[in-house]
Amino acid sequence: MSYCSAARGLSVSCVVDTARAGYASLSSAKRQFLQPNDYWKRMEFALWFTQKGIDDPSFPALSFFADEASFSCKGVFNAHNSHLRAYDNPHVTRSHAAQHCFAVNMWASRCATLFCCKYVGWNHWCSLVLILIY
């Protein structure tokens, strides 16, 4: 808070009061360099999810948790944990090059006792389904 207040020429209490005033936090999402065949991977997932909803109408309602993260040789980035508290932030995570080196984008959802995990990496589209036993 003191760095933010010094940078803007404000008191720390003013910055704290502004943060508590109910302003929504901004978030940054790292974008991938999309390839022409990425559309079909996303369509495959959308069709799979739609078909599961047709087969079992309660399936979409049971999806109560979903998360996505990217893992690469540059580190781990989870968009849900990247929050900004300013309208302009020079330190925000930005993509600066095409990501053709090692990279895996993972999506996971927990549906009742079924855990579904899909990941994209190295020109592969792979699926993993695990049954959780409580």
DRENSEZA-704392 format. One record per residue: residue number from 1; x, y negated, z negated of N, C-alpha, C in turn. Coordinates in nm, 4 decimals. Each point is the difference from the previous one (the first is absolute). Example, Ala and Ser with C-alpha at 12.3 -4.5 7.8 and 13.67 -1.06 7.14 Angstrom:
<sites>
    nr     n.east    n.north       n.up    ca.east   ca.north      ca.up     c.east    c.north       c.up
     1     1.3190     0.5690    -0.7800    -0.0890    -0.1190     0.0000     0.0900    -0.1200     0.0000
     2    -0.0350    -0.1050     0.0720     0.0820    -0.1190    -0.0060    -0.0770    -0.1090    -0.0730
</sites>
This chain:
<sites>
    nr     n.east    n.north       n.up    ca.east   ca.north      ca.up     c.east    c.north       c.up
     1     0.0815     0.1192     0.0000    -0.0815    -0.1192     0.0000     0.0862    -0.1261     0.0000
     2     0.1123     0.0046    -0.0718     0.0838    -0.1197    -0.0066     0.0610    -0.0321     0.1361
     3     0.0350     0.1047     0.0788     0.0546    -0.0236     0.1342    -0.1051    -0.0675     0.0875
     4    -0.1231     0.0492    -0.0083    -0.1102    -0.0556     0.0795    -0.0281    -0.1444    -0.0410
     5    -0.0017    -0.0257    -0.1288    -0.0280    -0.1361    -0.0465     0.1125    -0.0957     0.0389
     6     0.1250     0.0452    -0.0081     0.1128    -0.0852     0.0374    -0.0009    -0.0287     0.1499
     7    -0.0350     0.0994     0.0797    -0.0013    -0.0179     0.1451    -0.1074    -0.0995     0.0431
     8    -0.1115    -0.0062    -0.0726    -0.1106    -0.0900     0.0345     0.0005    -0.1290    -0.0818
     9     0.0889    -0.0091    -0.0975     0.0042    -0.1190    -0.0839    -0.1179    -0.0081    -0.0957
    10    -0.0477     0.1149    -0.0466    -0.1142     0.0063    -0.0910     0.0424     0.0604    -0.1329
    11    -0.0817    -0.0198    -0.1017     0.0283     0.0634    -0.1284    -0.0378     0.1479     0.0065
    12     0.0621     0.0809    -0.0858    -0.0295     0.1433    -0.0047    -0.1462     0.0221    -0.0367
    13    -0.0530    -0.0783    -0.0943    -0.1400     0.0177    -0.0408    -0.0955    -0.0292     0.1157
    14     0.0346    -0.0946     0.0861    -0.0836    -0.0300     0.1169    -0.0021     0.1187     0.0960
    15     0.1154     0.0636     0.0195     0.0075     0.1172     0.0879    -0.0794     0.1158    -0.0597
    16     0.0127     0.0214    -0.1317    -0.0739     0.1078    -0.0667    -0.1500    -0.0253     0.0090
    17    -0.0441    -0.1243    -0.0243    -0.1425    -0.0334     0.0092    -0.0533     0.0222     0.1411
    18     0.0800    -0.0353     0.1000    -0.0414     0.0209     0.1394    -0.0120     0.1484     0.0305
    19     0.0936     0.0796    -0.0500    -0.0044     0.1447     0.0235    -0.1220     0.0629    -0.0666
    20    -0.0395    -0.0534    -0.1147    -0.1154     0.0545    -0.0728    -0.1335    -0.0549     0.0503
    21     0.0028    -0.0980     0.0890    -0.1226    -0.0669     0.0446    -0.0857     0.0862     0.0912
    22     0.0475     0.1172     0.0353    -0.0821     0.0895     0.0806     0.0337     0.0008     0.1474
    23     0.1135    -0.0587     0.0377     0.0387     0.0075     0.1401     0.0354     0.1440     0.0342
    24    -0.0495     0.0473     0.1122     0.0303     0.1372     0.0428     0.1453     0.0080     0.0445
    25     0.0632     0.1108    -0.0325     0.1385     0.0176     0.0423     0.0036     0.0367     0.1474
    26     0.1007    -0.0479     0.0682     0.0198     0.0343     0.1403     0.0877     0.1229     0.0060
    27    -0.0198     0.0831     0.0993     0.0859     0.1170     0.0131     0.0574     0.0053     0.1402
    28     0.1161     0.0586     0.0099     0.0699     0.0131     0.1267     0.0018     0.1460     0.0412
    29    -0.0198     0.0263     0.1261     0.0050     0.1370     0.0502     0.1063     0.0088     0.1083
    30     0.0885     0.0953    -0.0136     0.1041     0.0215     0.0985    -0.0619     0.0733     0.1190
    31     0.0223    -0.0472     0.1183    -0.0579     0.0601     0.1200     0.1038     0.0837     0.0721
    32    -0.0463     0.1050     0.0622     0.0893     0.0869     0.0754     0.0028    -0.0425     0.1455
    33     0.1039     0.0395     0.0685     0.0093    -0.0187     0.1441    -0.0856     0.1085     0.0636
    34    -0.1183    -0.0354     0.0468    -0.0943     0.0987     0.0512     0.0422     0.0496     0.1376
    35    -0.0126     0.1287     0.0196     0.0316     0.0649     0.1264    -0.1298     0.0286     0.0750
    36     0.0052     0.0214     0.1319    -0.1223     0.0270     0.0767    -0.0784     0.1220    -0.0493
    37     0.0681     0.1025    -0.0503    -0.0722     0.1203    -0.0439    -0.0534    -0.0116    -0.1429
    38     0.0259    -0.1095    -0.0702    -0.0517    -0.0175    -0.1359    -0.1525    -0.0093    -0.0024
    39    -0.0587    -0.0546     0.1047    -0.1458    -0.0128     0.0063    -0.0657     0.1368    -0.0147
    40     0.0518     0.1004     0.0684    -0.0604     0.1332    -0.0032     0.0162     0.0652    -0.1362
    41     0.1080    -0.0283    -0.0698     0.0173     0.0534    -0.1355    -0.1070    -0.0557    -0.0931
    42    -0.0256    -0.1290     0.0123    -0.1025    -0.0618    -0.0834    -0.1396     0.0486     0.0398
    43    -0.0222     0.0177     0.1282    -0.1287     0.0530     0.0468    -0.0217     0.1422    -0.0517
    44     0.1066     0.0808    -0.0016    -0.0110     0.1372    -0.0509    -0.0463    -0.0009    -0.1453
    45     0.0590    -0.0885    -0.0805    -0.0407    -0.0080    -0.1400    -0.1442    -0.0485    -0.0127
    46    -0.0373    -0.1036     0.0772    -0.1363    -0.0528    -0.0075    -0.1023     0.1067     0.0387
    47     0.0305     0.0780     0.1028    -0.0906     0.1073     0.0416    -0.0076     0.1097    -0.1058
    48     0.1157     0.0324    -0.0615     0.0023     0.1008    -0.1070    -0.0882    -0.0447    -0.1166
    49     0.0158    -0.1268    -0.0419    -0.0773    -0.0517    -0.1125    -0.1492    -0.0028     0.0333
    50    -0.0331    -0.0419     0.1222    -0.1399    -0.0025     0.0427    -0.0602     0.1398    -0.0006
    51     0.0748     0.0977     0.0523    -0.0505     0.1372     0.0040    -0.0201     0.0557    -0.1407
    52     0.0936    -0.0311    -0.0925    -0.0168     0.0435    -0.1394    -0.1263    -0.0608    -0.0601
    53    -0.0306    -0.1261     0.0359    -0.1213    -0.0649    -0.0491    -0.1258     0.0617     0.0571
    54     0.0078     0.0482     0.1244    -0.1151     0.0677     0.0610    -0.0201     0.1367    -0.0639
    55     0.1103     0.0745    -0.0192    -0.0084     0.1333    -0.0601    -0.0480    -0.0048    -0.1447
    56     0.0467    -0.0996    -0.0742    -0.0357    -0.0140    -0.1410    -0.0322    -0.1471    -0.0261
    57    -0.1279    -0.0399    -0.0002    -0.0362    -0.1409    -0.0157     0.0524    -0.0646    -0.1282
    58     0.0332     0.0785    -0.1007     0.0521    -0.0591    -0.1236     0.1506    -0.0249     0.0069
    59     0.0670     0.0446     0.1059     0.1460    -0.0136     0.0092     0.0480    -0.1451    -0.0075
    60    -0.0548    -0.0947     0.0794     0.0499    -0.1382    -0.0106    -0.0202    -0.0600    -0.1390
    61    -0.1091     0.0371    -0.0674    -0.0259    -0.0540    -0.1338     0.0984     0.0535    -0.1028
    62     0.0584     0.1164     0.0255     0.0936     0.0591    -0.0951     0.1406    -0.0567     0.0136
    63     0.0271    -0.0751     0.1070     0.1314    -0.0616     0.0185     0.0072    -0.1234    -0.0883
    64     0.0518     0.0162    -0.1195     0.0041    -0.1128    -0.0921     0.1400    -0.0550    -0.0205
    65     0.1007     0.0595     0.0629     0.1353    -0.0528    -0.0114     0.0718     0.0200     0.1316
    66     0.0633    -0.1048     0.0486     0.0824     0.0108     0.1203     0.1181    -0.0949    -0.0153
    67     0.1133     0.0397     0.0503     0.1196    -0.0830    -0.0075     0.0856     0.0269     0.1218
    68     0.0827    -0.0953     0.0343     0.0880     0.0136     0.1150     0.1356    -0.0591    -0.0364
    69     0.1060     0.0633     0.0434     0.1348    -0.0499    -0.0257     0.0891     0.0347     0.1180
    70     0.1025    -0.0803     0.0189     0.0987     0.0252     0.1048     0.1338     0.0313    -0.0652
    71     0.0647     0.1034     0.0484     0.1313     0.0389    -0.0489     0.0959    -0.0072     0.1182
    72     0.1119    -0.0679    -0.0159     0.0972    -0.0104     0.1089     0.1397    -0.0075    -0.0583
    73     0.0982    -0.0032     0.0894     0.1378    -0.0109    -0.0475     0.0255    -0.1376    -0.0617
    74    -0.0928    -0.0930     0.0184     0.0127    -0.1331    -0.0594    -0.0655    -0.0074    -0.1375
    75    -0.0659     0.1071    -0.0437    -0.0629    -0.0001    -0.1313    -0.1445     0.0433     0.0064
    76    -0.0734    -0.0245    -0.1079    -0.1402     0.0390    -0.0131    -0.0829    -0.1275    -0.0080
    77    -0.1098    -0.0050     0.0725    -0.0886    -0.1159    -0.0035    -0.1423     0.0488    -0.0192
    78    -0.0660    -0.0454    -0.1040    -0.1396     0.0337    -0.0262    -0.0781    -0.1305     0.0007
    79    -0.0857    -0.0183     0.1003    -0.0715    -0.1264     0.0168    -0.0907    -0.0321    -0.1183
    80    -0.0511     0.1013    -0.0701    -0.0893    -0.0245    -0.1132     0.0740    -0.0595    -0.1199
    81     0.1317     0.0141    -0.0050     0.0771    -0.0524    -0.1126     0.0743    -0.1282     0.0349
    82    -0.0288    -0.0585     0.1144     0.0682    -0.1215     0.0433    -0.0967    -0.1174    -0.0108
    83     0.0103    -0.0763    -0.1076    -0.0904    -0.1122    -0.0233     0.0795    -0.1297    -0.0042
    84    -0.0575    -0.1048     0.0567     0.0619    -0.1318    -0.0004    -0.0899    -0.0938    -0.0788
    85     0.0589    -0.0941    -0.0694    -0.0785    -0.0938    -0.0805     0.0120    -0.1431     0.0537
    86     0.0330    -0.0177     0.1265     0.0134    -0.1335     0.0563    -0.0495     0.0017     0.1440
    87    -0.0386    -0.1163     0.0495    -0.0454    -0.0076     0.1386     0.1183     0.0115     0.0958
    88     0.1135    -0.0561    -0.0355     0.1225     0.0115     0.0789     0.1048     0.0680    -0.0851
    89     0.0534     0.1106     0.0482     0.1027     0.0717    -0.0755     0.1132     0.0357     0.0950
    90     0.1153    -0.0641    -0.0136     0.1120     0.0293     0.0906     0.0626     0.1363    -0.0256
    91    -0.0352     0.0666    -0.1094     0.0606     0.1287    -0.0345    -0.0897     0.1182     0.0351
    92    -0.1066    -0.0230     0.0769    -0.0919     0.1079     0.0354     0.0715     0.1030     0.0883
    93    -0.0386     0.1267    -0.0123     0.0599     0.1058     0.0815    -0.0476    -0.0148     0.1430
    94     0.0950    -0.0086     0.0908    -0.0338    -0.0139     0.1412     0.0723     0.1062     0.0808
    95    -0.0680     0.0520     0.1014     0.0670     0.0910     0.0930     0.0913    -0.0834     0.0888
    96     0.1185     0.0517     0.0268     0.0921    -0.0782     0.0819     0.0573     0.0788     0.1165
    97    -0.0379     0.1242     0.0160     0.0503     0.0793     0.1121    -0.0947     0.1162     0.0253
    98     0.0073     0.0541     0.1195    -0.0780     0.1199     0.0298     0.0490     0.1136    -0.0881
    99    -0.0928     0.0797    -0.0508     0.0357     0.1036    -0.0963     0.0151     0.1347     0.0699
   100     0.1066     0.0150     0.0777     0.0231     0.1251     0.0721     0.0930     0.0939    -0.0750
   101     0.0517    -0.0418    -0.1138     0.0814     0.0901    -0.0810    -0.0949     0.0860    -0.0839
   102     0.0516     0.0688    -0.0989    -0.0810     0.0856    -0.0862    -0.1138    -0.0802    -0.0629
   103    -0.1223     0.0449     0.0185    -0.1153    -0.0650    -0.0626    -0.1167     0.0976    -0.0054
   104    -0.0689     0.0016    -0.1122    -0.1198     0.0820    -0.0171    -0.1074    -0.0884    -0.0615
   105    -0.1178    -0.0005     0.0586    -0.1139    -0.0728    -0.0535    -0.0968     0.1033    -0.0558
   106    -0.0299    -0.0077    -0.1288    -0.0812     0.1030    -0.0647    -0.1312    -0.0584    -0.0508
   107    -0.1060     0.0748     0.0210    -0.1319    -0.0355    -0.0502    -0.0495     0.1161    -0.0838
   108    -0.0603    -0.0289    -0.1130    -0.0511     0.1063    -0.0865    -0.1347    -0.0416    -0.0567
   109    -0.0848     0.0983    -0.0187    -0.1308    -0.0236    -0.0600    -0.0359     0.1174    -0.0890
   110    -0.0610    -0.0281    -0.1113    -0.0460     0.1053    -0.0901    -0.1516     0.0021     0.0056
   111    -0.0556     0.1140     0.0346    -0.1444     0.0172     0.0129    -0.0418     0.1130    -0.0926
   112    -0.0538    -0.0317    -0.1158    -0.0408     0.1003    -0.0997     0.1175     0.0924    -0.0301
   113    -0.0068     0.1279     0.0354     0.1104     0.0919    -0.0290     0.0884     0.0239     0.1213
   114    -0.0222    -0.0722     0.1087     0.0791     0.0173     0.1216     0.0914    -0.1200     0.0178
   115     0.1264     0.0245     0.0237     0.0966    -0.1063     0.0243     0.0429     0.0088     0.1455
   116    -0.0241    -0.1060     0.0759     0.0359    -0.0024     0.1422     0.1172    -0.0953     0.0183
   117     0.0959     0.0412     0.0775     0.1178    -0.0823     0.0228     0.0354     0.0079     0.1479
   118     0.0156    -0.1141     0.0646     0.0414    -0.0030     0.1402     0.1200    -0.0924     0.0097
   119     0.0955     0.0380     0.0829     0.1133    -0.0882     0.0191     0.0433    -0.0018     0.1453
   120     0.0582    -0.1141     0.0388     0.0492    -0.0204     0.1357     0.1493    -0.0254    -0.0100
   121     0.0786     0.0709     0.0767     0.1438    -0.0240     0.0003     0.0696     0.0780     0.1085
   122     0.1040    -0.0556     0.0529     0.0841     0.0644     0.1026    -0.0807     0.0547     0.1170
   123    -0.0952    -0.0745     0.0508    -0.0824     0.0416     0.1144    -0.0818     0.1246    -0.0298
   124    -0.0268     0.0300    -0.1256    -0.0839     0.1141    -0.0376    -0.1266    -0.0526    -0.0664
   125    -0.1057     0.0758     0.0077    -0.1210    -0.0271    -0.0767    -0.0274     0.1265    -0.0787
   126     0.0195    -0.0055    -0.1287    -0.0088     0.1196    -0.0834    -0.1096    -0.0180    -0.1041
   127    -0.0569     0.1101    -0.0412    -0.1025    -0.0019    -0.1038     0.0370     0.0967    -0.1105
   128    -0.0378    -0.0342    -0.1196     0.0221     0.0867    -0.1145    -0.1239    -0.0095    -0.0876
   129    -0.0610     0.1121    -0.0293    -0.1174     0.0019    -0.0869     0.0308     0.0909    -0.1176
   130    -0.0157    -0.0507    -0.1201     0.0258     0.0761    -0.1219    -0.1282     0.0078    -0.0815
   131    -0.0295     0.1160    -0.0528    -0.1123     0.0158    -0.0919     0.0542    -0.0173    -0.1417
   132    -0.0585    -0.0913    -0.0741     0.0435    -0.0241    -0.1369    -0.0807     0.0874    -0.0947
   133     0.0669     0.0653    -0.0915    -0.0663     0.0835    -0.0998     0.0162    -0.0681    -0.1350
   134    -0.1102    -0.0287    -0.0653     0.0051    -0.0677    -0.1308     0.0054     0.1007    -0.1113
</sites>
